[in-house]
Amino acid sequence: MSVLRAGRARKWTALPVALAAGLALVGPVTAHASTPNADPGPLELANAALSRTAATEGMVLLENQGDALPMATSGNVALFGVGAYKTVKGGTGSGAVNNRYTVTVRQGLDNAGYAVTTSPAYWSAMTSAYDAKYGNSGGSLFGPAIDYSSVEQQLTADTVKPTAPTDTAIYVVSRNAGEGADRKSGPGDYLLTDTEKNDIALIGQTYRRVVVVLNVGGIVDTSFSKEINASVQDPSGGPAVDSLLLMSQPGQEAGNALAAVLNGTVDPSGRLTDTWASKYSYYPASATFGANDGNTATEPYNEGIYVGYRYFDSFYKTINPTDPASVVNYPFGYGLSYTTFKINVQTVQADAKTVSVRAKVTNTGTRSGKEVVQVYYSAPRTGIDKPYQELAAYGKTDELAPDQSQTLTLSYDTTQMASYNPGRSANVLDAGTYAVRVGDSSRNTHVAARLELRSPVVTEKMNSELADQSPGTELTSSPDNFFTYPGEAKELATAPRQLLTPPPSPPRTTGPHTSRTLPLRPRRRTRPSTAAPSPRPLPTSTRRSRTTGTAPGRRTRPSPVKRCNP
């Protein structure tokens, strides 16, 4: 075995050396679209329509003060930001695709019939700066991505003014990343630059309705909007920044999709797949990720299972003890709509195989829209350490007109609530009470049922094939520090209770070639880069029943249902 491992190690060591030598000889690799047919065929047209639909379904409305959105379906609009000119469709490296075209934000507004009234002096200076530095390049296939902020132009009292009357302005912040280079926590990447913040502040003082669009592939700072609103006001005395919309990196139909969401042709129904904290330092691995600790060779997983919402919910009172509520700007699963909804849980049924939640969703607002119902569970802490809650299932409604309702059935495997116990080399459903929570984000749920399991049950037995390579220390939580909300204790005490019938215990696997044998720890543990492909909204379905999903990254039994990143 040792000879085999050594040989495989030499093979994988040689690959990056050869690749690096090849890149050194040929220079950066740039991908280009190519097709012998000048006219798109029926399949390509259908795929473009699908791309546009997926893009609109995935955009997340983060802020909308004074109902600044949706904006009028026609008229004048001022447009700023490098991303309006060179809109980012997707990541670099393996995140890049060859496509016939990419509709920019400006092109999308033009196509929708808007008249862009941006000062020619600003637009010309910004586009010329980009073209001079990057030309038509989309960035190298591997290596640093384009720094869009580096070519942004400082607005002045003259260049911020529209060429025709309008009270609406849009500013597009763009970022990109991919293979070959980690993201950075400073200005120009996670943070906005001074030029970007000053431009947004000046725009906010000039226009009554200001929308900041985030054309980004990962989490960025969003506290800038609160800081700007605390320092300046719009001409009517209102907030300088009214709306914040996460466009993400939505593919070739980007501009057309954005215009449809901005003017309300499509209701924003995407939901966050990450927790957006108010400071980068609040993330549990912020100090050690990548080069932050001066060590890029080793990435210890000291946070253990406490990644994303599991960390922020479980360590709620300790991250910033003086003001716990200020730590998270936008929680996992969060997203606004142009309308409002009411979620009424009708039944929760559980047996040894499945937990099913039936929830009636009613549009209580004045516009058509879609809602995403999310189901979480809190496991008892009678065995190993566990987080406050974990995502179990979710589903998106059809488009509902005002006063229209739809009932969703959201189901997940009962064994999904088991946790991996290293001491037993098994997934175990610990005895105690499992609280089933239903809501529209990780920070807005209510207890719908209590499932009682009288004795622990092993749901899957495994063999330990490798020595434990866990870090010397890992985070562990305490219920005393968990997130809570008014009325939670009463809900936990009074929610309907069901006795959970335990699933049968499986036979122990006996060898390394059986499909159910899993190692205790992977041989090599690597942390996903923050330069990963762009975040997508919660994968959802308009099916009326058995719409399911689960979150990875926890000690749990692998599930056949679709996965959702925390």
VENKAUR-V229746 format. One record per residue. N is the residue number from 1. D_LAST is the distance of its C-alpha to the last C-alpha in Angstrom with 1 decimal. Layout:
N&D_LAST ; N&D_LAST
This chain:
1&36.4 ; 2&36.7 ; 3&38.6 ; 4&36.0 ; 5&33.2 ; 6&35.4 ; 7&36.2 ; 8&32.6 ; 9&31.8 ; 10&34.8 ; 11&33.7 ; 12&30.2 ; 13&31.8 ; 14&34.2 ; 15&31.8 ; 16&30.3 ; 17&33.9 ; 18&35.3 ; 19&32.6 ; 20&33.2 ; 21&36.9 ; 22&36.5 ; 23&34.6 ; 24&37.2 ; 25&39.9 ; 26&38.5 ; 27&36.4 ; 28&33.0 ; 29&32.1 ; 30&31.5 ; 31&30.6 ; 32&32.7 ; 33&32.9 ; 34&36.1 ; 35&37.8 ; 36&41.5 ; 37&41.2 ; 38&41.4 ; 39&40.6 ; 40&37.3 ; 41&37.8 ; 42&36.6 ; 43&33.6 ; 44&32.5 ; 45&33.1 ; 46&31.1 ; 47&28.2 ; 48&28.5 ; 49&28.4 ; 50&25.3 ; 51&23.6 ; 52&24.7 ; 53&23.4 ; 54&19.9 ; 55&20.0 ; 56&21.1 ; 57&18.7 ; 58&15.7 ; 59&17.1 ; 60&15.7 ; 61&18.4 ; 62&17.5 ; 63&21.1 ; 64&24.3 ; 65&27.1 ; 66&30.3 ; 67&29.0 ; 68&29.6 ; 69&27.9 ; 70&28.8 ; 71&31.6 ; 72&35.0 ; 73&35.1 ; 74&37.8 ; 75&39.5 ; 76&39.1 ; 77&36.0 ; 78&35.7 ; 79&33.0 ; 80&31.9 ; 81&29.6 ; 82&29.7 ; 83&26.8 ; 84&29.2 ; 85&31.5 ; 86&29.2 ; 87&26.0 ; 88&23.3 ; 89&22.5 ; 90&20.0 ; 91&19.3 ; 92&22.0 ; 93&22.9 ; 94&21.3 ; 95&19.3 ; 96&22.8 ; 97&24.8 ; 98&28.5 ; 99&29.2 ; 100&32.5 ; 101&31.5 ; 102&28.8 ; 103&29.6 ; 104&29.2 ; 105&28.6 ; 106&32.3 ; 107&33.3 ; 108&31.1 ; 109&32.8 ; 110&36.1 ; 111&35.5 ; 112&34.7 ; 113&38.1 ; 114&37.2 ; 115&39.6 ; 116&37.9 ; 117&40.0 ; 118&38.6 ; 119&41.3 ; 120&42.6 ; 121&43.0 ; 122&39.3 ; 123&38.2 ; 124&40.8 ; 125&40.0 ; 126&36.3 ; 127&36.6 ; 128&39.4 ; 129&37.5 ; 130&34.6 ; 131&37.1 ; 132&39.1 ; 133&36.2 ; 134&34.2 ; 135&36.5 ; 136&35.0 ; 137&32.7 ; 138&29.1 ; 139&28.6 ; 140&29.0 ; 141&27.1 ; 142&26.1 ; 143&26.3 ; 144&25.7 ; 145&24.7 ; 146&26.9 ; 147&27.0 ; 148&27.3 ; 149&27.9 ; 150&30.9 ; 151&33.0 ; 152&32.2 ; 153&35.5 ; 154&36.5 ; 155&37.6 ; 156&40.9 ; 157&42.7 ; 158&44.2 ; 159&41.5 ; 160&39.0 ; 161&41.5 ; 162&41.3 ; 163&44.1 ; 164&44.4 ; 165&43.6 ; 166&40.0 ; 167&37.9 ; 168&34.5 ; 169&32.8 ; 170&29.5 ; 171&28.1 ; 172&25.6 ; 173&23.6 ; 174&22.7 ; 175&20.9 ; 176&20.3 ; 177&19.4 ; 178&19.3 ; 179&20.8 ; 180&23.5 ; 181&22.4 ; 182&19.6 ; 183&18.7 ; 184&20.6 ; 185&19.9 ; 186&23.3 ; 187&25.0 ; 188&24.8 ; 189&21.2 ; 190&18.7 ; 191&21.6 ; 192&24.1 ; 193&27.6 ; 194&30.6 ; 195&32.0 ; 196&28.9 ; 197&28.8 ; 198&32.6 ; 199&32.7 ; 200&30.2 ; 201&32.2 ; 202&35.5 ; 203&34.2 ; 204&33.2 ; 205&36.7 ; 206&38.2 ; 207&36.4 ; 208&35.8 ; 209&32.6 ; 210&30.1 ; 211&26.8 ; 212&24.5 ; 213&22.5 ; 214&19.6 ; 215&20.1 ; 216&17.4 ; 217&15.1 ; 218&12.6 ; 219&12.3 ; 220&15.9 ; 221&17.8 ; 222&18.5 ; 223&20.8 ; 224&23.7 ; 225&24.2 ; 226&25.0 ; 227&27.2 ; 228&29.1 ; 229&29.6 ; 230&30.9 ; 231&33.5 ; 232&34.8 ; 233&35.3 ; 234&36.1 ; 235&39.7 ; 236&39.6 ; 237&38.2 ; 238&34.7 ; 239&31.4 ; 240&31.5 ; 241&28.0 ; 242&27.6 ; 243&24.5 ; 244&21.3 ; 245&19.8 ; 246&16.9 ; 247&18.6 ; 248&16.3 ; 249&18.3 ; 250&19.5 ; 251&22.1 ; 252&25.9 ; 253&26.3 ; 254&24.4 ; 255&27.3 ; 256&28.5 ; 257&25.1 ; 258&24.7 ; 259&28.3 ; 260&27.7 ; 261&24.8 ; 262&26.8 ; 263&29.9 ; 264&28.3 ; 265&29.3 ; 266&25.7 ; 267&23.7 ; 268&20.3 ; 269&17.8 ; 270&14.6 ; 271&11.5 ; 272&8.9 ; 273&5.5 ; 274&5.3 ; 275&7.6 ; 276&11.0 ; 277&13.3 ; 278&17.0 ; 279&17.8 ; 280&16.5 ; 281&18.1 ; 282&15.8 ; 283&12.9 ; 284&13.7 ; 285&14.6 ; 286&16.3 ; 287&19.7 ; 288&19.5 ; 289&17.4 ; 290&19.7 ; 291&23.1 ; 292&22.3 ; 293&24.0 ; 294&26.6 ; 295&25.4 ; 296&23.7 ; 297&24.9 ; 298&22.8 ; 299&19.1 ; 300&19.0 ; 301&15.8 ; 302&17.2 ; 303&14.0 ; 304&13.8 ; 305&11.1 ; 306&10.3 ; 307&7.4 ; 308&5.4 ; 309&6.6 ; 310&8.2 ; 311&10.3 ; 312&11.2 ; 313&12.2 ; 314&14.0 ; 315&15.8 ; 316&16.5 ; 317&20.2 ; 318&20.4 ; 319&18.5 ; 320&21.2 ; 321&23.7 ; 322&26.0 ; 323&23.6 ; 324&20.3 ; 325&19.7 ; 326&19.9 ; 327&16.9 ; 328&14.3 ; 329&15.6 ; 330&13.1 ; 331&10.4 ; 332&7.1 ; 333&8.9 ; 334&12.0 ; 335&14.8 ; 336&18.6 ; 337&21.3 ; 338&25.0 ; 339&25.8 ; 340&24.9 ; 341&23.9 ; 342&24.6 ; 343&22.7 ; 344&25.1 ; 345&24.0 ; 346&27.1 ; 347&26.5 ; 348&24.3 ; 349&25.7 ; 350&24.9 ; 351&26.7 ; 352&26.4 ; 353&24.6 ; 354&22.5 ; 355&21.1 ; 356&21.8 ; 357&21.3 ; 358&23.7 ; 359&23.0 ; 360&25.4 ; 361&24.2 ; 362&27.0 ; 363&27.2 ; 364&29.0 ; 365&29.4 ; 366&31.8 ; 367&29.9 ; 368&28.4 ; 369&24.6 ; 370&21.6 ; 371&19.2 ; 372&15.8 ; 373&16.0 ; 374&13.1 ; 375&13.9 ; 376&12.5 ; 377&14.7 ; 378&15.9 ; 379&17.6 ; 380&20.9 ; 381&21.3 ; 382&24.5 ; 383&23.5 ; 384&21.0 ; 385&18.7 ; 386&15.7 ; 387&13.1 ; 388&14.0 ; 389&12.0 ; 390&9.5 ; 391&8.6 ; 392&11.6 ; 393&12.8 ; 394&13.1 ; 395&15.9 ; 396&17.6 ; 397&21.3 ; 398&24.1 ; 399&25.6 ; 400&27.4 ; 401&30.5 ; 402&31.4 ; 403&32.2 ; 404&30.9 ; 405&28.8 ; 406&26.8 ; 407&25.7 ; 408&22.5 ; 409&22.2 ; 410&18.7 ; 411&18.9 ; 412&17.2 ; 413&18.8 ; 414&20.2 ; 415&19.6 ; 416&15.9 ; 417&16.3 ; 418&18.0 ; 419&17.0 ; 420&18.4 ; 421&21.4 ; 422&22.7 ; 423&26.1 ; 424&26.7 ; 425&24.9 ; 426&23.6 ; 427&20.8 ; 428&22.1 ; 429&21.9 ; 430&23.4 ; 431&26.0 ; 432&25.5 ; 433&23.9 ; 434&20.6 ; 435&19.8 ; 436&18.4 ; 437&16.9 ; 438&17.0 ; 439&16.3 ; 440&14.9 ; 441&12.0 ; 442&10.4 ; 443&13.5 ; 444&16.0 ; 445&16.6 ; 446&19.8 ; 447&20.8 ; 448&22.3 ; 449&23.5 ; 450&24.1 ; 451&24.3 ; 452&26.8 ; 453&27.0 ; 454&30.2 ; 455&29.8 ; 456&27.2 ; 457&26.7 ; 458&25.8 ; 459&23.9 ; 460&24.0 ; 461&26.1 ; 462&25.6 ; 463&27.7 ; 464&26.9 ; 465&28.0 ; 466&27.2 ; 467&27.8 ; 468&25.0 ; 469&23.7 ; 470&21.2 ; 471&21.7 ; 472&24.5 ; 473&22.3 ; 474&18.8 ; 475&17.4 ; 476&18.3 ; 477&17.9 ; 478&20.6 ; 479&20.6 ; 480&23.0 ; 481&20.2 ; 482&17.7 ; 483&16.9 ; 484&19.5 ; 485&21.2 ; 486&24.9 ; 487&25.9 ; 488&23.2 ; 489&25.7 ; 490&28.0 ; 491&25.5 ; 492&24.7 ; 493&28.4 ; 494&29.5 ; 495&26.9 ; 496&28.4 ; 497&28.6 ; 498&28.7 ; 499&29.7 ; 500&27.2 ; 501&29.2 ; 502&27.9 ; 503&27.3 ; 504&29.8 ; 505&29.3 ; 506&29.2 ; 507&31.7 ; 508&30.8 ; 509&30.3 ; 510&33.2 ; 511&32.7 ; 512&30.5 ; 513&31.1 ; 514&29.8 ; 515&26.7 ; 516&25.2 ; 517&25.8 ; 518&22.8 ; 519&23.2 ; 520&22.3 ; 521&20.6 ; 522&20.3 ; 523&23.3 ; 524&21.5 ; 525&18.1 ; 526&16.7 ; 527&13.8 ; 528&12.1 ; 529&14.1 ; 530&13.1 ; 531&15.6 ; 532&13.5 ; 533&14.2 ; 534&13.4 ; 535&10.2 ; 536&10.9 ; 537&10.7 ; 538&9.5 ; 539&12.0 ; 540&14.7 ; 541&18.2 ; 542&21.4 ; 543&22.7 ; 544&24.1 ; 545&23.2 ; 546&20.9 ; 547&18.0 ; 548&15.2 ; 549&11.7 ; 550&9.4 ; 551&6.1 ; 552&7.3 ; 553&8.0 ; 554&10.2 ; 555&13.9 ; 556&14.5 ; 557&16.7 ; 558&15.7 ; 559&15.6 ; 560&17.4 ; 561&15.3 ; 562&13.0 ; 563&9.5 ; 564&6.4 ; 565&3.8 ; 566&0.0
